[in-house]
């Protein structure tokens, strides 16, 4: 049987963040408790990050022409 659960330390290591960061995010990600241990389903973690992904277009944005800046004298 395949293990689809990650501990706080395992998830922290995969995401390269501290376990403290994972504990703060656990309610947002979704977790289960197994024998008093907090565990995360891999699919819940993937869904969490999919829902927060920001994709930028690979197309070059048009350049906006702006008037030259005038020097200020103080």
C-alpha positions in Angstrom: 0.0 0.0 0.0 1.3 3.4 -1.0 1.8 6.0 1.7 -0.1 9.2 0.7 0.6 11.0 3.9 3.4 13.4 4.9 4.5 14.4 8.4 5.2 18.1 9.2 8.9 17.5 8.9 8.6 15.6 5.6 6.5 18.3 4.1 8.8 21.1 5.4 11.8 19.3 3.9 10.1 19.0 0.5 9.0 22.6 0.4 12.3 23.8 1.9 10.7 25.7 4.8 10.7 25.3 8.5 8.4 22.9 10.3 7.1 26.0 12.2 5.9 27.4 8.9 4.1 24.2 8.0 2.4 24.2 11.4 1.2 27.8 10.9 -0.2 26.8 7.4 -1.8 23.5 8.4 -5.3 24.7 8.7 -5.1 26.4 5.3 -3.6 23.2 3.7 -5.9 20.7 5.4 -4.6 18.0 7.7 -5.5 14.9 9.6 -4.3 13.7 13.0 -3.1 10.1 13.2 -2.3 8.9 16.7 -1.7 12.5 17.8 0.6 13.3 14.9 -0.3 15.9 12.3 -0.2 14.5 8.7 -1.0 15.9 5.3 -2.5 14.1 2.3 -0.3 14.7 -0.7 -3.4 15.6 -2.8 -4.5 18.2 -0.3 -1.0 19.8 -0.5 -1.1 19.8 -4.3 -4.6 21.3 -4.4 -3.5 24.0 -1.9 -0.7 25.1 -4.1 -2.7 24.8 -7.3 -5.4 27.1 -5.9 -2.7 29.7 -5.0 -0.6 29.6 -8.2 -0.1 32.8 -10.1 0.7 32.4 -13.7 2.1 35.2 -15.8 1.9 35.4 -19.5 5.1 34.5 -21.4 4.3 37.1 -24.0 6.2 40.3 -23.8 4.1 43.2 -22.4 4.0 46.3 -24.5 6.4 49.1 -23.5 4.7 52.2 -22.2 6.3 55.4 -23.5 6.6 58.0 -20.7 7.8 61.6 -20.9 11.4 62.2 -19.7 11.8 63.1 -16.1 12.7 66.7 -15.4 15.5 67.3 -12.9 14.4 69.0 -9.7 16.3 71.8 -8.2 16.2 72.1 -4.5 
